[in-house]
Amino acid sequence: MRYPALISIVAAACIAAGGAYGASSREAQGREDYVRDPMPPGFQVISSEVDGPVFADASGRALYSWPVGSQRNGNAGEQKGKPTCDNTRYTENAGLMSPYPGGLTLPEVETRPSCLDLWPAVYATAEDKAVGKWTVVDRPDGKKQWAYDGFALYRSVLDKEPGDVLGGIARGGRGGGGDGGTRRVPITPAANVPSGVSVINTNTGRMLVTSDTKFSLYAWDKDGPNKSNCDAVCLESWKPVLAPQTAIAPGEWSIIERSPGVKQWTFRKRPLYTRIDDKRPRSQEGSDMPGWHNVYAQQAPKPPASFTSRDTTSGVVLADSNGKTIYTYTCIDDALDQHDCSDPDAPQAYRLAICSGGSQERCMENFPYVMARAGEKSGNRTWTVMDIDPKTGHRAKPGQADALHVWAYRGRPVYTFAKDVNPGDTWADGYGEHRATRNGFKAFWLRDDFFGGAS
């Protein structure tokens, strides 16, 4: 830990002062911009709280694809132009994840929905025409379906209101194929950034990084609007992000001339830099330096006001009011259609197997829900309060007397861990199968870059 005293101060004030969630009072709180390419009639772009711009249908329902991904013993998902999500109701696992052999009976098979039950297809008509990356593909059942960049499009039944994006995480997020299962992803327009710059998902927002190395971009409070004050001493630690001589600034971007013939990119009038001492992608170490901040195209919604943050040997975690680390739960089953099993309406057998050996009562002892105070709200749609049946872990019925009022992130409850004794303990980070990428618990990292961080 290179700057322990300063980091402790940052961590302690992280939520209350907007530290990890607010780069500075000068950081624009706008929404992320995107490239406006032609779309077929009936589609639009919505501005989501976590994933930035996302394609949606005319009613504001987000659109998802299911790109093929590799598992331990095969592939799952869809290839371009070949939709496979159908009305089949699978009763056995596929054996894609060793050491589990195929043929094991899935939980709650009597009520297990089909792929199309959870992911309604975005159907097209014979008259619909391709526009750019938007095409029409033929389904095995003879119907036609819209596709984007070749991948068939679906909606998620988890999205209840226009603007919801609860079925998956957009580009740059963690997860996807491999040991973590093959997840659905919302489709997104191209970010309106210059060549050489990318936008990635972090728990603190949509962060600007370099396209090749994914190193973070920073801004300095002592710069003026579209004016760099970074002098020779400053340049020993910070490298301006240079613009080509022929570059044209898109959207909220501008170009300034540092010296004759040397041009520098600015974003929302703030000159941009990389940190020379950064050794890891998407680092936030530069923000430990007074006056310097990571730059976001869009910042993440703030967690509940009662939440805090704590520093650890690996970074800064989100914590409850007592300083106990907040954990999220991730689950993808091993059937061919790869159902998400982290939602409270999904079978709870997977979660109970990981946290207690099958008992909801013991599971609540080991991984207690983070309870919400009466009338407590977050002020955004990402952090919500939901009612949970304490006997089953499913969503409680309306008016259920013994329902637990718990905090949820993106529609899933969050937890603490009983064996975390001291503030900043993260003993359950990666608790589960394959470091919890397939089925298990992960700490909610606001930063994970002190010593390489969490996986």
C-alpha positions in Angstrom: 0.0 0.0 0.0 1.8 3.0 -1.3 0.0 5.8 0.6 -1.5 4.2 3.7 -2.4 7.3 5.6 -4.1 9.0 2.7 -5.9 5.9 1.6 -7.3 5.4 5.1 -8.7 9.0 5.0 -10.2 8.4 1.5 -11.7 5.1 2.6 -13.3 6.5 5.8 -14.9 9.4 3.9 -15.6 7.4 0.7 -19.4 7.4 0.9 -20.2 10.3 3.1 -18.1 12.7 1.0 -18.7 11.1 -2.3 -15.1 9.8 -2.5 -15.4 6.6 -4.6 -18.7 7.6 -6.1 -18.0 11.3 -6.8 -14.6 12.0 -8.3 -14.9 15.7 -7.3 -17.4 18.5 -7.1 -16.3 19.5 -10.6 -16.9 16.1 -12.1 -19.9 16.3 -14.4 -22.8 14.2 -13.3 -24.2 13.7 -16.8 -25.1 10.6 -18.7 -22.7 8.7 -20.9 -22.8 9.7 -24.6 -23.0 7.3 -27.5 -22.6 7.1 -31.3 -26.0 7.7 -33.0 -26.1 5.1 -35.7 -29.3 4.4 -37.7 -31.8 2.0 -36.1 -34.9 0.2 -37.5 -38.3 1.7 -36.5 -39.4 0.5 -33.1 -36.0 0.6 -31.3 -34.4 3.3 -29.2 -31.5 3.9 -26.8 -32.2 4.2 -23.1 -29.9 5.7 -20.5 -29.5 3.1 -17.7 -28.0 3.9 -14.3 -25.2 1.3 -14.3 -24.6 0.2 -17.9 -24.9 3.5 -19.6 -26.6 3.7 -23.0 -28.5 0.4 -23.8 -30.6 -0.5 -26.8 -34.3 -1.0 -26.0 -37.6 -1.7 -27.8 -40.3 1.0 -28.3 -41.6 0.5 -24.7 -38.1 1.0 -23.1 -37.4 -2.7 -22.4 -33.7 -3.5 -22.7 -32.5 -5.8 -25.4 -30.1 -8.7 -24.7 -28.0 -11.2 -26.7 -26.5 -14.5 -25.6 -23.1 -14.8 -27.2 -21.5 -18.3 -27.2 -19.0 -18.8 -24.4 -16.7 -21.7 -23.4 -17.3 -23.8 -20.4 -15.1 -26.5 -18.8 -16.6 -29.3 -21.0 -18.1 -27.5 -24.0 -19.8 -24.3 -25.1 -23.1 -22.6 -24.3 -24.9 -19.7 -25.8 -25.7 -18.7 -29.4 -23.6 -18.3 -32.5 -24.2 -15.4 -34.9 -27.3 -16.0 -37.0 -28.3 -19.1 -35.1 -30.8 -18.6 -32.3 -31.3 -21.6 -30.0 -33.3 -20.2 -27.1 -36.6 -22.1 -27.4 -39.5 -23.6 -25.4 -37.6 -26.7 -24.2 -37.9 -27.3 -20.5 -34.7 -28.9 -19.4 -34.8 -31.3 -16.4 -31.1 -32.3 -16.3 -27.8 -30.5 -16.1 -25.6 -30.5 -19.2 -22.3 -31.5 -17.6 -20.5 -28.4 -19.0 -19.0 -27.7 -15.6 -16.6 -30.3 -14.2 -16.5 -32.0 -11.7 -20.3 -32.4 -12.2 -21.3 -35.1 -14.7 -24.2 -34.5 -17.0 -27.6 -36.0 -16.3 -28.1 -34.8 -12.7 -31.7 -33.7 -12.0 -32.1 -29.9 -11.8 -33.9 -28.3 -8.8 -37.6 -27.6 -9.1 -38.0 -29.3 -12.5 -41.8 -29.3 -12.2 -41.9 -25.5 -12.5 -38.6 -24.8 -14.3 -39.3 -22.3 -17.1 -38.0 -22.6 -20.6 -35.5 -20.3 -22.1 -38.2 -18.3 -24.0 -40.2 -18.0 -20.8 -37.4 -16.0 -19.2 -36.0 -14.5 -22.4 -38.9 -13.5 -24.8 -37.6 -13.3 -28.3 -37.7 -10.0 -30.2 -39.6 -11.1 -33.2 -39.5 -9.5 -36.6 -41.8 -9.6 -39.6 -41.2 -10.6 -43.2 -41.4 -6.9 -44.1 -38.6 -5.8 -41.7 -35.4 -4.7 -43.3 -31.8 -4.7 -42.1 -30.3 -1.4 -41.0 -26.6 -1.3 -40.3 -25.7 -3.9 -37.7 -29.5 -4.7 -37.2 -30.5 -7.8 -39.2 -33.3 -10.3 -39.3 -32.4 -14.0 -38.7 -34.5 -17.1 -39.1 -35.4 -19.2 -36.1 -35.6 -23.0 -36.1 -39.3 -22.7 -35.4 -39.8 -20.8 -38.6 -40.3 -17.4 -37.1 -38.1 -14.4 -37.8 -36.1 -12.6 -35.1 -34.2 -9.4 -34.8 -30.4 -9.6 -34.4 -27.7 -7.1 -33.7 -24.2 -7.7 -34.9 -25.4 -11.2 -35.9 -26.6 -12.2 -32.4 -30.4 -12.8 -31.9 -32.1 -10.4 -29.5 -34.2 -11.0 -26.4 -35.9 -9.2 -23.5 -35.7 -10.2 -19.9 -38.7 -11.0 -17.7 -36.7 -9.5 -14.8 -37.1 -6.0 -16.3 -40.4 -4.8 -15.0 -40.2 -1.1 -15.9 -38.9 0.9 -18.8 -35.2 1.5 -18.2 -34.6 -1.6 -16.1 -31.5 -3.6 -17.1 -31.6 -6.4 -14.5 -31.0 -9.4 -16.9 -27.2 -8.8 -17.4 -24.2 -6.5 -17.3 -23.1 -4.5 -20.3 -19.7 -4.3 -21.9 -16.6 -4.1 -19.8 -18.3 -5.8 -16.8 -16.8 -8.8 -15.1 -18.3 -12.2 -15.8 -19.3 -13.7 -19.2 -18.0 -17.0 -20.4 -15.5 -19.4 -18.9 -16.0 -20.8 -15.4 -18.7 -18.2 -14.7 -21.2 -19.5 -17.1 -22.4 -18.0 -20.4 -24.4 -14.9 -19.4 -26.9 -12.7 -21.4 -25.6 -9.2 -22.0 -27.5 -6.0 -22.8 -26.5 -4.7 -26.2 -25.1 -1.2 -26.3 -24.3 1.4 -28.9 -20.7 2.4 -29.4 -19.4 4.9 -26.9 -18.8 8.3 -28.3 -15.1 8.5 -27.5 -12.0 9.2 -29.6 -9.9 6.4 -31.0 -7.6 5.1 -28.3 -10.1 5.6 -25.5 -12.6 3.0 -24.1 -15.2 2.9 -21.4 -15.4 0.1 -18.9 -17.8 -0.9 -16.1 -16.7 -0.6 -12.5 -18.7 -0.6 -9.3 -18.1 3.2 -9.1 -19.1 4.0 -12.6 -18.3 3.9 -16.3 -14.6 4.7 -16.2 -12.5 6.1 -19.1 -9.4 4.1 -19.9 -7.0 3.6 -22.8 -8.2 1.2 -25.4 -5.0 -0.9 -25.7 -3.7 -1.2 -22.1 -6.9 -0.3 -20.2 -4.9 2.1 -18.1 -7.0 4.8 -16.3 -7.4 8.4 -17.5 -7.2 11.1 -14.8 -8.1 14.8 -14.5 -6.6 17.5 -12.2 -8.4 20.1 -10.1 -5.7 22.7 -10.8 -6.4 22.7 -14.6 -8.8 25.2 -16.0 -11.6 24.6 -18.4 -9.9 23.3 -21.6 -6.6 24.6 -20.1 -3.7 22.4 -18.8 -1.6 23.8 -15.9 0.5 20.6 -15.7 4.0 22.0 -15.7 7.5 20.3 -15.9 7.3 19.0 -12.3 3.7 17.7 -12.9 4.8 16.0 -16.1 7.3 13.9 -14.1 4.3 11.9 -12.8 1.6 12.5 -15.3 1.5 12.0 -19.1 -1.0 14.0 -21.2 -3.3 12.0 -23.4 -2.3 13.3 -26.8 -4.6 13.8 -29.8 -3.4 13.1 -33.4 -2.9 16.2 -35.5 -5.9 15.3 -37.7 -8.2 14.3 -34.9 -11.8 15.5 -34.8 -13.4 15.8 -31.3 -16.6 13.9 -30.8 -19.5 14.9 -28.5 -18.3 16.1 -25.2 -14.6 15.9 -26.2 -12.3 18.8 -27.1 -8.7 19.3 -28.2 -6.3 21.8 -26.7 -2.8 22.8 -27.9 -0.3 22.2 -25.1 2.5 23.7 -27.1 2.9 24.4 -30.8 2.0 21.2 -32.6 1.2 19.2 -29.5 -2.5 18.5 -28.9 -4.2 17.1 -25.9 -7.6 15.5 -25.3 -10.1 17.0 -22.9 -13.3 15.5 -21.7 -16.1 17.8 -20.5 -13.5 20.6 -20.7 -11.1 18.7 -18.4 -7.6 17.9 -19.8 -6.8 14.2 -19.5 -3.7 12.3 -18.4 -2.4 8.9 -17.6 -0.3 8.2 -14.5 3.3 7.2 -15.2 3.5 5.0 -12.1 0.3 3.1 -12.8 1.2 -0.6 -13.2 -2.2 -2.2 -13.5 -5.2 -1.6 -15.8 -8.2 0.4 -14.5 -6.1 1.6 -11.5 -7.5 4.1 -9.0 -4.1 4.7 -7.4 -3.8 8.1 -9.1 -6.9 9.3 -7.3 -5.0 9.0 -4.0 -2.9 12.0 -5.1 -4.4 15.3 -3.9 -6.4 17.0 -6.6 -6.3 14.0 -9.0 -9.3 11.9 -10.0 -10.3 9.0 -12.2 -12.6 10.2 -15.0 -16.1 8.7 -15.6 -18.4 8.9 -18.6 -21.1 8.2 -16.0 -20.9 7.6 -12.3 -22.6 4.8 -10.6 -25.7 5.4 -8.4 -24.8 6.0 -4.8 -25.6 3.2 -2.3 -28.0 3.7 0.6 -27.0 6.6 2.9 -26.6 4.2 5.9 -23.9 2.3 4.0 -20.2 3.0 4.7 -16.9 1.9 3.2 -13.8 0.2 4.7 -10.3 -0.2 3.5 -8.6 -3.6 3.3 -5.2 -4.9 2.3 -6.5 -5.2 -1.3 -8.7 -2.1 -1.7 -11.9 -0.4 -0.5 -15.1 -2.4 0.0 -18.7 -1.2 0.5 -19.9 -1.9 4.0 -23.0 -1.7 6.1 -23.6 0.8 8.9 -21.5 -1.4 11.3 -18.5 -1.6 8.9 -19.2 -5.2 7.8 -18.4 -5.9 4.1 -21.3 -6.1 1.7 -21.5 -9.2 -0.5 -23.4 -9.9 -3.7 -24.5 -13.4 -4.8 -23.9 -14.7 -8.4 -25.4 -17.9 -9.8 -25.7 -19.5 -13.2 -27.0 -23.1 -13.5 -25.5 -25.8 -15.6 -28.4 -26.6 -18.0 -28.0 -26.0 -21.7 -30.0 -22.7 -21.5 -27.8 -21.4 -18.6 -30.5 -19.9 -16.3 -29.6 -17.2 -13.8 -30.2 -18.5 -10.3 -29.3 -15.4 -8.3 -32.7 -13.9 -8.4 -35.0 -14.6 -5.4 -37.7 -16.0 -7.7 -35.2 -18.6 -9.0 -34.6 -21.9 -7.2 -32.7 -21.3 -4.0 -31.1 -24.7 -3.8 -27.9 -23.4 -5.3 -27.4 -20.6 -2.8 -28.4 -22.8 0.1 -25.9 -25.5 -1.0 -23.1 -22.9 -0.9 -23.9 -21.0 2.2 -25.3 -23.7 4.6 -25.5 -27.2 3.1 -29.2 -26.7 2.3 -30.7 -24.9 5.3 -32.2 -21.4 4.9 -32.0 -20.9 8.6 -28.3 -21.7 8.8 -27.7 -19.7 5.6 -29.2 -16.6 7.2 -26.8 -17.2 10.1 -23.8 -17.5 7.9 -24.8 -14.8 5.3 -27.3 -12.5 6.9 -29.3 -10.2 4.7 -28.5 -6.5 4.9 -31.7 -5.2 6.5 -33.3 -1.9 5.5 -34.6 0.5 8.1 -38.2 1.4 8.1 -38.9 3.9 5.3 -35.3 3.8 4.1 -34.8 4.5 0.3 -31.8 5.0 -1.9 -33.0 7.6 -4.3 -32.2 5.5 -7.4 -33.4 2.3 -9.1 -30.2 0.3 -8.7 -30.4 0.0 -4.9 -33.8 -1.0 -3.8 -35.6 -2.6 -0.8 -37.3 -5.9 -1.4 -39.3 -8.3 0.9 -37.9 -11.8 1.4 -39.6 -14.8 2.9 -37.3 -15.9 5.8 -38.3 -19.5 5.5 -37.5 -20.0 1.8 -35.3 -17.1 0.6 -37.8 -16.5 -2.2 -39.5 -13.1 -2.7 -42.2 -12.7 0.0 -45.9 -12.6 -0.9 -47.6 -9.2 -0.7 -48.5 -8.4 2.9 -46.6 -11.3 4.3 -46.4 -10.6 8.1 -42.9 -12.1 8.7 -41.3 -10.7 5.5 -37.7 -9.4 5.8 -37.1 -5.9 4.4 -33.7 -6.2 2.8 -31.4 -4.2 0.6 -31.0 -5.3 -3.0 -28.5 -4.4 -5.7 -29.8 -4.7 -9.2 -32.8 -6.7 -7.9 -30.8 -9.2 -5.9 -30.4 -9.2 -2.1 -27.0 -8.2 -0.6 -25.4 -9.9 2.4 -22.8 -9.7 5.1 -20.7 -12.7 6.4 -20.8 -13.9 10.0 -17.1 -14.7 10.1 -16.1 -11.1 9.2 -15.3 -9.9 12.7 -13.4 -6.6 12.0 -14.4 -3.8 9.7 -12.6 -4.5 6.4 -12.6 -8.2 6.7 -13.4 -9.9 3.4 -13.2 -13.6 4.3 -16.1 -14.6 2.0 -14.8 -12.8 -1.1 -14.9 -15.6 -3.8 -16.8 -17.9 -1.5 -18.3 -20.6 -3.8 -17.6 -22.4 -7.0 -14.8 -21.1 -9.2 -14.0 -18.1 -7.0 -17.8 -17.5 -6.9 -18.0 -16.7 -10.7 -20.3 -19.6 -11.1 -22.1 -19.9 -7.8 -21.2 -17.9 -4.7 -20.5 -14.6 -2.9 -18.2 -11.7 -3.8 -17.3 -8.6 -1.9 -18.6 -5.3 -3.3 -15.4 -3.6 -4.2 -15.3 0.1 -4.6 -11.6 -0.3 -5.2 -9.6 -3.5 -5.6 -6.2 -2.2 -6.9 -4.0 -1.9 -3.8 -2.2 -5.2 -4.4 -3.8 -6.5 -7.6 -7.2 -6.9 -5.9 -10.0 -9.3 -6.2 -10.6 -11.5 -9.2 
